[in-house]
Amino acid sequence: MTPNTITRDDLEGKLREIEDVVDTTVSGASRWVIGGLVLATVVFVSWKIYRSRTQKITVEVYTQQ
């Protein structure tokens, strides 16, 4: 074979390398997505608790004259 010939084994090996890199990247990115969702949930729940505790109830009393 000449040095410029690409064999099936070469292609399969390169595709396995690419597949490993993609799998690693996806698993790393999914951790960031899950972390972001957890953080957003914590912030939202904290905000709702804060809003429920800071709302003031006003009572107006009318007297007859």
KAVEN-V411033 format. One record per residue. N is the residue number from 1. RES is the residue in one letter. OMEGA is omega in degrees with one decimal (NA if undefined). NEAR is the number of other C-alpha atoms within 12 Angstrom. Layout:
<<N RES OMEGA NEAR> <N RES OMEGA NEAR>>
This chain:
<<1 M 178.7 6> <2 T -177.7 6> <3 P -178.1 6> <4 N -178.8 7> <5 T 178.3 10> <6 I -178.2 13> <7 T 177.5 13> <8 R 178.6 10> <9 D 177.5 11> <10 D 179.9 13> <11 L -179.7 13> <12 E 178.5 13> <13 G 180.0 14> <14 K 178.4 15> <15 L 176.0 14> <16 R 177.5 14> <17 E -179.6 14> <18 I -179.7 14> <19 E 178.6 14> <20 D -180.0 14> <21 V -179.9 14> <22 V 178.9 14> <23 D 179.9 14> <24 T -179.1 14> <25 T -179.4 14> <26 V -179.7 14> <27 S 176.7 14> <28 G -179.6 14> <29 A -179.1 14> <30 S 176.1 14> <31 R 179.2 14> <32 W 179.7 14> <33 V 179.5 14> <34 I 177.7 14> <35 G 178.1 14> <36 G 178.5 14> <37 L 177.8 14> <38 V 179.3 14> <39 L 179.5 14> <40 A 179.0 14> <41 T 179.5 14> <42 V 179.5 14> <43 V -179.3 14> <44 F -179.9 14> <45 V 178.2 14> <46 S 179.1 14> <47 W 179.4 14> <48 K 177.9 14> <49 I 178.7 13> <50 Y -178.9 12> <51 R -178.1 12> <52 S -178.8 12> <53 R -176.0 11> <54 T 177.8 10> <55 Q -177.7 10> <56 K 176.6 8> <57 I 178.6 8> <58 T 179.5 6> <59 V 178.3 6> <60 E -178.7 6> <61 V 178.4 6> <62 Y 177.2 6> <63 T 178.3 5> <64 Q -179.0 4> <65 Q NA 3>>
